[in-house]
Amino acid sequence: MLFYAIRGKMAQFLYIVQSSLEPAKCKIGITDNLERRLKEYNSTTGQSKDNIYKYLFTCEVRDMRALENDIKNQFPHLREQSSREIYFYNNSLFDMYVDFIRSHPLFISETFIKEPEKKTIIKIVKKTTPTLQERGLTREKVMTKAKKVDNDEFYTRYEDIEKEISMYPISTWIDKCVFCNCDDAVGETRTEKDSSAFALFFIKNFIALGLKKLICTHYSGQMDLFQAGAKGYIFTKEGVKEMTKMPKGYTGCFEDPESLRILHEEADIVCTNPPFSRAIDYWRTIINSDKKFLIISNIVNVLNTAYLPYFIEKKVWAGYNRVDWFLNPKREKVDASAHWYTNIPIINRPKYRLLKIVPLSEIPERYVKKDDKGYLLFDNGYIPSDYQDVFGVSSRAILNGILEKGYKIVNNKQYIPYINNKAQWSRVLIQKI
């Protein structure tokens, strides 16, 4: 039931209501009777029978006047007039209002919220988007190919960002400035059709994460990313204040002097999907900044000479999740293997369970090979617990957290083993500490 009263005392409610004739606005009000209040709106408007009011959100609160006053103080720039409780409305602003109300100490319980808008389902047409197998490719080859082209056409999906960030404690984000410094645009409609998923996620969860500031930069490359215009710009959100500026000559590139200034002077955490073709330069820039970061990159980086020193020096390690799907500019799903990488502490990594750390004698022979240099190579997640010499493992073992289980990387260059003079898959050489 939508409305109810409390025995012995007057119930107090706070509501968000919207007029059908003014969808760009909403009213945030208070009442002791939600049903009566809505009837009053719809019977005394004096404008038109077609002007229908409906609740977008209602909740029970302990002190409705105090909470209403706090909302006025929190969102003064979003009020249509200072003397009225009319606020500007769009999906992102609505989420912001609701997040603030839910997190307020006077909030008791939610009694109604509008149904979320249906997401656009992306239909993959096989004729225009052949499978990797049909193209004779593997996921790893797709990501490797991205390094060799000028335009990086891999856009992160919202659900992959949400899944990874949910793994970190809320204290990671509280009072922090998050910097999305690679191709993150914020379009007018603020949907996945015209905006970066990174920008959308942090705008929507700004209050819930307790952020101090969000800064997103847009790259003015040859491609018109998200149809946002081929000009570099900087979007900043600080509390309820939002601003977009286009500094003269600003490219939006992560190496632009203004981007580097933001990185060194304002950012606390960098979170983005950097261009795969510029990954080496990007890793060098972000790691040398000594800032916390959470980024997406090729799943095989842990095997490559350019990145191995960072893992050896414990300047980076795998995040919680791999990323198997991206979106291309047509918003079609593209399967390609990537992974989250970070320097934020990992707590109780779920993938530890995929590591089969057992005595050498218990590892099935079919999962152990010896290469032409005499190194043992282990597959299927097996790790010898009683073996003291150097041995080779796949990238999976590193991504699943073996370096956090008392093992270290001993070779800072890519290692390609040979068996009977025939090249095998690349490995990482590790050893028990």
Backbone torsions as a table, in degrees:
resi	resn	phi	psi	omega
1	MET	NA	139.0	-173.1
2	LEU	-73.7	-41.1	-173.8
3	PHE	-119.8	146.1	176.4
4	TYR	-157.1	166.1	-179.4
5	ALA	-123.6	159.7	179.1
6	ILE	-101.1	131.9	179.0
7	ARG	-64.1	137.3	172.6
8	GLY	87.6	-14.6	178.0
9	LYS	-156.1	158.8	-178.0
10	MET	-70.8	130.8	176.0
11	ALA	-73.6	149.4	178.1
12	GLN	-123.7	129.9	-177.2
13	PHE	-128.1	150.8	170.7
14	LEU	-120.8	140.2	-175.5
15	TYR	-138.3	158.6	169.9
16	ILE	-120.8	119.9	-176.9
17	VAL	-123.0	151.2	-176.5
18	GLN	-134.1	143.4	175.7
19	SER	-93.7	140.5	-179.8
20	SER	-67.5	-21.6	-179.3
21	LEU	-90.3	-11.2	179.7
22	GLU	-134.2	67.6	-176.1
23	PRO	-66.2	-15.0	-179.6
24	ALA	-86.4	4.7	179.9
25	LYS	-133.7	162.0	173.1
26	CYS	-148.9	160.6	176.5
27	LYS	-114.4	132.0	175.7
28	ILE	-107.4	109.8	-174.0
29	GLY	-130.8	-177.6	-178.5
30	ILE	-131.9	154.8	-179.5
31	THR	-165.6	162.5	172.5
32	ASP	-102.5	0.9	-179.4
33	ASN	-151.4	100.3	-176.1
34	LEU	-65.6	-39.7	-177.5
35	GLU	-65.7	-45.8	178.7
36	ARG	-63.5	-41.0	-177.4
37	ARG	-62.6	-42.2	180.0
38	LEU	-65.9	-37.9	177.3
39	LYS	-63.3	-37.9	178.4
40	GLU	-63.0	-42.1	178.1
41	TYR	-59.8	-44.8	-172.8
42	ASN	-83.3	-7.7	-179.0
43	SER	-113.1	-13.8	-175.1
44	THR	-124.9	18.8	-178.7
45	THR	-66.5	-35.5	178.1
46	GLY	68.1	14.5	-177.9
47	GLN	-106.7	-60.1	-175.4
48	SER	-163.5	146.4	176.0
49	LYS	-66.1	-19.5	-179.3
50	ASP	-83.3	-7.7	-178.6
51	ASN	-87.6	96.5	-176.3
52	ILE	-101.3	132.2	176.4
53	TYR	-99.9	143.0	177.5
54	LYS	-144.2	149.4	176.8
55	TYR	-77.4	137.0	171.8
56	LEU	-99.3	-27.6	-177.5
57	PHE	-161.9	138.3	173.1
58	THR	-140.3	149.5	178.2
59	CYS	-156.6	157.0	175.6
60	GLU	-90.7	139.3	-178.0
61	VAL	-135.6	165.7	-178.3
62	ARG	-83.8	-37.0	-179.3
63	ASP	-142.8	95.0	-170.7
64	MET	-66.7	-34.8	-177.9
65	ARG	-71.7	-38.7	178.2
66	ALA	-65.2	-42.3	179.6
67	LEU	-67.6	-40.9	177.5
68	GLU	-58.9	-41.0	179.3
69	ASN	-65.9	-38.5	177.9
70	ASP	-65.7	-34.6	177.7
71	ILE	-66.0	-41.0	177.6
72	LYS	-60.3	-41.0	-179.3
73	ASN	-72.3	-32.0	-177.8
74	GLN	-76.3	-35.7	-174.0
75	PHE	-123.1	49.4	-177.2
76	PRO	-64.8	-30.9	-176.8
77	HIS	-81.8	-7.1	-179.6
78	LEU	-104.9	5.6	176.7
79	ARG	-88.3	136.6	-179.2
80	GLU	-62.9	-44.9	175.9
81	GLN	-138.8	146.0	-176.5
82	SER	-65.7	-20.4	-177.9
83	SER	-94.2	1.5	-177.7
84	ARG	-127.0	162.5	-180.0
85	GLU	-100.7	32.0	178.1
86	ILE	-93.2	127.1	-176.8
87	TYR	-121.1	150.7	175.4
88	PHE	-68.0	150.3	-172.6
89	TYR	-134.5	133.2	160.2
90	ASN	-153.9	177.9	-174.5
91	ASN	-60.6	-41.8	-178.9
92	SER	-67.7	-41.4	178.8
93	LEU	-65.8	-39.6	177.9
94	PHE	-59.6	-45.9	178.5
95	ASP	-60.4	-36.5	179.9
96	MET	-66.2	-45.4	178.4
97	TYR	-59.1	-48.4	-176.2
98	VAL	-65.2	-41.3	178.7
99	ASP	-60.8	-40.7	179.4
100	PHE	-64.8	-43.6	-178.7
101	ILE	-64.9	-46.2	-178.2
102	ARG	-62.3	-34.3	-177.1
103	SER	-85.3	-3.5	-177.0
104	HIS	-77.6	140.7	-178.8
105	PRO	-63.4	-18.7	178.8
106	LEU	-86.5	-7.7	178.8
107	PHE	-71.3	133.8	178.1
108	ILE	-106.2	-60.4	-178.4
109	SER	-160.7	150.5	178.7
110	GLU	-83.1	136.5	178.1
111	THR	-111.9	-20.0	177.4
112	PHE	-164.5	143.8	171.0
113	ILE	-147.0	143.3	-178.9
114	LYS	-62.3	150.7	177.7
115	GLU	-69.1	140.1	178.6
116	PRO	-64.6	147.9	178.3
117	GLU	-65.3	142.2	-179.1
118	LYS	-66.0	134.6	178.3
119	LYS	-77.0	144.7	176.5
120	THR	-69.3	125.0	179.0
121	ILE	-86.1	123.8	-178.5
122	ILE	-85.0	118.2	-179.9
123	LYS	-93.5	125.0	-179.5
124	ILE	-93.1	117.4	179.5
125	VAL	-92.3	118.4	-172.9
126	LYS	-61.6	-32.4	-177.2
127	LYS	-65.3	-35.0	-178.2
128	THR	-96.7	-18.6	179.9
129	THR	-127.6	78.3	-179.7
130	PRO	-65.8	154.6	180.0
131	THR	-70.9	163.8	177.5
132	LEU	-59.6	-40.0	-179.3
133	GLN	-62.0	-39.8	179.0
134	GLU	-65.8	-27.8	179.8
135	ARG	-92.5	-0.7	179.9
136	GLY	70.3	34.2	-177.0
137	LEU	-122.8	161.0	169.4
138	THR	-113.4	167.3	179.5
139	ARG	-61.6	-40.6	-179.9
140	GLU	-62.5	-39.3	-179.8
141	LYS	-66.2	-34.3	178.9
142	VAL	-63.3	-45.5	-179.9
143	MET	-67.7	-38.0	178.1
144	THR	-63.8	-38.7	178.5
145	LYS	-63.7	-32.1	-179.2
146	ALA	-62.2	-27.2	180.0
147	LYS	-69.9	-19.6	-171.5
148	LYS	-102.1	1.4	-178.9
149	VAL	-112.5	158.8	-177.3
150	ASP	-74.6	-33.7	-175.7
151	ASN	-109.5	128.0	178.8
152	ASP	-96.5	110.1	-171.7
153	GLU	-103.7	40.9	179.6
154	PHE	-117.8	109.0	-178.7
155	TYR	-108.6	133.7	-174.8
156	THR	-73.2	142.5	177.6
157	ARG	-85.4	146.9	-178.5
158	TYR	-56.5	-44.1	-175.8
159	GLU	-64.0	-30.1	178.0
160	ASP	-71.9	-35.0	176.2
161	ILE	-67.7	-46.8	-179.8
162	GLU	-59.2	-42.6	-178.7
163	LYS	-63.0	-43.9	-177.3
164	GLU	-72.0	-47.8	-175.0
165	ILE	-66.4	-27.6	178.5
166	SER	-65.3	-15.6	-177.5
167	MET	-80.9	-15.1	-175.4
168	TYR	-99.2	143.5	-179.9
169	PRO	-61.1	149.3	-177.1
170	ILE	-60.3	-26.3	179.5
171	SER	-63.0	-20.0	177.7
172	THR	-60.5	-33.2	-169.5
173	TRP	-107.0	-19.8	-173.8
174	ILE	-58.8	128.1	177.4
175	ASP	60.8	29.6	180.0
176	LYS	-107.6	155.1	171.9
177	CYS	-100.5	115.4	178.6
178	VAL	-93.6	132.4	-177.8
179	PHE	-118.1	116.4	175.0
180	CYS	-103.9	99.0	-166.7
181	ASN	-107.2	23.9	178.3
182	CYS	-141.0	103.3	170.8
183	ASP	57.1	31.6	179.8
184	ASP	-97.2	105.6	-177.7
185	ALA	-104.9	150.5	175.9
186	VAL	-119.1	104.9	-177.6
187	GLY	-81.9	173.5	-176.1
188	GLU	-66.9	-38.0	-176.7
189	THR	-84.4	-14.2	179.8
190	ARG	51.8	53.1	171.8
191	THR	-126.2	171.3	-179.5
192	GLU	-68.4	-6.9	177.8
193	LYS	-77.1	-28.1	-175.7
194	ASP	-133.0	5.7	-176.3
195	SER	-134.7	152.0	175.5
196	SER	-67.6	141.2	177.8
197	ALA	-64.1	-31.8	177.3
198	PHE	-63.6	-47.5	178.8
199	ALA	-61.4	-45.9	-179.3
200	LEU	-59.5	-45.0	-177.2
201	PHE	-61.6	-47.8	-175.5
202	PHE	-74.6	-28.3	173.8
203	ILE	-67.2	-47.8	-177.6
204	LYS	-64.6	-36.0	-174.9
205	ASN	-105.7	19.7	-175.7
206	PHE	-56.0	-50.0	-178.1
207	ILE	-73.7	-43.3	-178.1
208	ALA	-59.8	-34.9	179.5
209	LEU	-86.0	-10.2	-179.9
210	GLY	71.2	30.2	-176.7
211	LEU	-67.8	149.9	174.1
212	LYS	-88.7	-41.1	-176.3
213	LYS	-156.5	151.1	173.0
214	LEU	-128.1	130.0	176.7
215	ILE	-126.7	125.9	177.8
216	CYS	-124.4	134.2	177.9
217	THR	-112.3	148.3	-179.6
218	HIS	-117.8	129.3	-175.4
219	TYR	-84.8	129.5	-179.9
220	SER	-92.2	62.1	-179.3
221	GLY	-86.0	-169.3	179.8
222	GLN	-66.9	-34.1	179.5
223	MET	-80.8	144.5	176.1
224	ASP	-93.6	79.9	-175.1
225	LEU	-59.5	130.2	176.9
226	PHE	58.9	19.9	-177.6
227	GLN	52.7	36.7	-175.2
228	ALA	-95.8	1.0	-179.1
229	GLY	98.7	132.9	-174.8
230	ALA	-83.8	59.1	175.0
231	LYS	-135.8	138.3	177.5
232	GLY	-71.2	134.0	177.4
233	TYR	-146.6	166.6	-177.4
234	ILE	-124.5	122.1	175.4
235	PHE	-102.7	130.6	179.9
236	THR	-128.3	133.6	174.3
237	LYS	-124.5	123.3	178.4
238	GLU	-134.8	105.8	-171.7
239	GLY	65.2	-129.3	178.2
240	VAL	-89.1	-9.5	-178.4
241	LYS	-80.3	131.8	177.1
242	GLU	-128.7	140.6	-176.8
243	MET	-147.6	140.6	173.7
244	THR	-123.1	128.3	179.0
245	LYS	-133.5	151.7	-179.8
246	MET	-121.9	85.6	179.7
247	PRO	-58.4	141.9	-179.1
248	LYS	-59.6	127.2	178.6
249	GLY	78.1	5.5	-177.1
250	TYR	-77.2	128.9	-177.4
251	THR	-93.4	-23.9	-175.9
252	GLY	86.2	-6.8	178.9
253	CYS	-66.1	148.4	-179.6
254	PHE	-64.8	-17.5	178.5
255	GLU	-97.0	-1.1	176.8
256	ASP	-61.6	140.9	-178.6
257	PRO	-51.8	-37.7	179.8
258	GLU	-70.5	-37.8	176.0
259	SER	-63.1	-41.0	179.0
260	LEU	-67.7	-35.5	177.2
261	ARG	-62.8	-45.0	178.8
262	ILE	-61.6	-43.9	-179.5
263	LEU	-57.7	-47.5	-173.9
264	HIS	-82.6	-30.6	-172.3
265	GLU	-103.1	-26.7	-174.1
266	GLU	-118.4	-36.4	-172.1
267	ALA	-71.7	143.5	169.8
268	ASP	-108.0	-40.9	-179.5
269	ILE	-134.3	131.0	175.2
270	VAL	-100.7	128.9	-178.5
271	CYS	-140.0	114.9	-175.5
272	THR	-169.8	177.5	173.1
273	ASN	-115.3	92.4	-176.7
274	PRO	-68.5	158.0	179.7
275	PRO	-62.0	129.4	-177.5
276	PHE	-64.2	-29.5	-179.9
277	SER	-72.4	-16.5	179.7
278	ARG	-115.9	21.3	-171.9
279	ALA	-60.1	-42.0	-178.1
280	ILE	-60.8	-47.7	179.2
281	ASP	-65.1	-39.4	-178.0
282	TYR	-65.9	-46.6	179.2
283	TRP	-57.9	-43.2	-179.5
284	ARG	-61.2	-44.0	-178.8
285	THR	-64.7	-47.6	-173.7
286	ILE	-73.7	-38.4	-179.5
287	ILE	-71.0	-38.9	178.2
288	ASN	-68.7	-16.1	179.5
289	SER	-76.4	-16.7	-178.0
290	ASP	64.7	19.9	176.4
291	LYS	-90.3	155.8	171.9
292	LYS	-69.5	146.2	-179.7
293	PHE	-148.9	155.9	175.2
294	LEU	-144.5	104.0	-170.9
295	ILE	-132.6	163.1	177.5
296	ILE	-106.0	137.5	177.8
297	SER	-153.8	174.3	-177.1
298	ASN	-54.7	136.9	-176.7
299	ILE	-66.4	-20.6	-178.6
300	VAL	-96.0	9.8	178.6
301	ASN	-58.2	-31.5	-178.2
302	VAL	-66.9	-9.6	179.7
303	LEU	-99.7	-12.0	-167.4
304	ASN	-99.8	145.4	-176.6
305	THR	-55.8	-37.4	-176.3
306	ALA	-64.8	-24.1	-173.9
307	TYR	-113.1	-23.2	-175.8
308	LEU	-52.6	-41.4	179.4
309	PRO	-57.8	-33.6	179.5
310	TYR	-64.5	-38.1	179.0
311	PHE	-72.0	-39.7	179.2
312	ILE	-62.6	-40.7	-178.0
313	GLU	-84.4	3.8	179.4
314	LYS	57.8	38.9	175.7
315	LYS	-94.4	-10.5	179.1
316	VAL	-156.8	153.0	173.7
317	TRP	-152.2	172.1	-177.9
318	ALA	-70.4	142.6	170.9
319	GLY	-76.4	-160.9	-175.1
320	TYR	-82.5	-35.5	-167.2
321	ASN	-124.7	152.5	168.9
322	ARG	-91.0	162.9	179.3
323	VAL	-126.0	115.9	-175.0
324	ASP	-103.7	-13.1	-176.3
325	TRP	-131.5	139.6	174.8
326	PHE	-130.6	177.5	174.5
327	LEU	-117.4	141.1	174.6
328	ASN	-92.8	176.7	-177.1
329	PRO	-57.6	-22.6	177.9
330	LYS	-86.7	4.6	-178.5
331	ARG	64.3	31.3	172.0
332	GLU	-95.4	144.4	179.1
333	LYS	-72.1	135.7	178.3
334	VAL	-125.6	126.9	-179.5
335	ASP	-91.6	125.4	180.0
336	ALA	-160.1	141.1	-172.4
337	SER	-88.8	124.2	175.3
338	ALA	-140.0	179.0	-179.2
339	HIS	-151.8	155.5	172.7
340	TRP	-80.0	139.5	175.5
341	TYR	-129.0	148.0	-173.5
342	THR	-157.6	169.5	166.7
343	ASN	-123.8	16.8	174.5
344	ILE	-86.4	135.9	-177.5
345	PRO	-53.5	138.4	176.9
346	ILE	-100.9	130.2	-178.5
347	ILE	-115.1	123.1	176.3
348	ASN	50.3	61.5	-179.3
349	ARG	-57.7	119.4	-179.8
350	PRO	-58.9	-28.8	-175.6
351	LYS	-76.6	-2.4	173.4
352	TYR	-54.7	-33.3	-176.5
353	ARG	-65.5	-17.0	179.2
354	LEU	-83.1	-9.9	178.2
355	LEU	-87.0	122.0	-179.5
356	LYS	-102.3	81.6	-177.4
357	ILE	-88.6	102.7	-175.0
358	VAL	-139.3	164.3	175.5
359	PRO	-57.3	148.5	-178.0
360	LEU	-55.0	-37.4	-177.6
361	SER	-65.5	-19.0	-177.8
362	GLU	-95.3	-2.1	-179.9
363	ILE	-85.9	123.7	179.5
364	PRO	-55.3	140.1	-175.8
365	GLU	-58.3	-32.5	-177.0
366	ARG	-67.6	-13.0	179.3
367	TYR	-105.1	13.5	178.4
368	VAL	-129.4	128.3	176.7
369	LYS	-132.6	156.5	175.0
370	LYS	-117.1	128.0	-178.1
371	ASP	-87.1	178.7	-174.4
372	ASP	-66.3	-18.1	176.4
373	LYS	-91.6	-2.6	178.0
374	GLY	94.6	1.6	177.8
375	TYR	-78.4	138.4	172.6
376	LEU	-80.1	138.2	178.9
377	LEU	-117.0	128.5	-176.3
378	PHE	-114.4	138.9	-179.6
379	ASP	-121.4	174.4	174.4
380	ASN	60.9	28.0	175.5
381	GLY	83.2	1.7	-177.6
382	TYR	-77.9	137.6	177.9
383	ILE	-133.9	124.3	-179.9
384	PRO	-74.9	123.9	-177.4
385	SER	-82.4	-17.4	-174.8
386	ASP	-121.0	24.2	-177.7
387	TYR	-109.0	122.0	-172.5
388	GLN	-94.8	-15.8	-177.9
389	ASP	-83.0	171.4	177.4
390	VAL	-71.6	141.2	177.2
391	PHE	-146.0	165.6	-174.9
392	GLY	-107.4	139.7	176.2
393	VAL	-132.2	164.2	177.5
394	SER	-80.4	173.5	178.2
395	SER	-61.5	-27.1	-178.1
396	ARG	-56.9	-42.5	-177.1
397	ALA	-62.0	-39.2	179.3
398	ILE	-68.2	-43.7	-179.4
399	LEU	-67.6	-27.1	179.5
400	ASN	-86.1	-1.7	171.3
401	GLY	100.1	23.4	-178.0
402	ILE	-63.6	-29.0	179.9
403	LEU	-69.2	-13.0	177.0
404	GLU	-95.7	4.7	-176.5
405	LYS	-116.5	25.3	175.8
406	GLY	91.9	25.3	177.8
407	TYR	-127.2	156.3	-179.0
408	LYS	-135.7	154.1	174.6
409	ILE	-81.7	134.4	-175.6
410	VAL	-113.1	-4.8	-178.1
411	ASN	-128.8	122.9	-175.6
412	ASN	-92.1	14.6	176.8
413	LYS	-128.2	154.8	179.3
414	GLN	-57.7	134.2	-178.7
415	TYR	-115.6	117.8	175.9
416	ILE	-109.1	107.9	-179.3
417	PRO	-76.5	152.7	175.1
418	TYR	-121.1	137.7	173.7
419	ILE	-125.7	118.4	-174.9
420	ASN	55.8	42.7	178.1
421	ASN	65.5	15.5	179.3
422	LYS	-112.1	125.9	-177.2
423	ALA	-64.3	139.8	178.2
424	GLN	-111.6	-177.9	175.7
425	TRP	-64.2	147.6	177.8
426	SER	-60.6	148.2	179.5
427	ARG	-132.2	165.0	170.9
428	VAL	-108.6	128.6	178.6
429	LEU	-88.2	122.0	-177.4
430	ILE	-130.1	169.8	-179.1
431	GLN	-152.9	147.8	178.2
432	LYS	-69.7	135.2	-179.2
433	ILE	-75.7	NA	NA
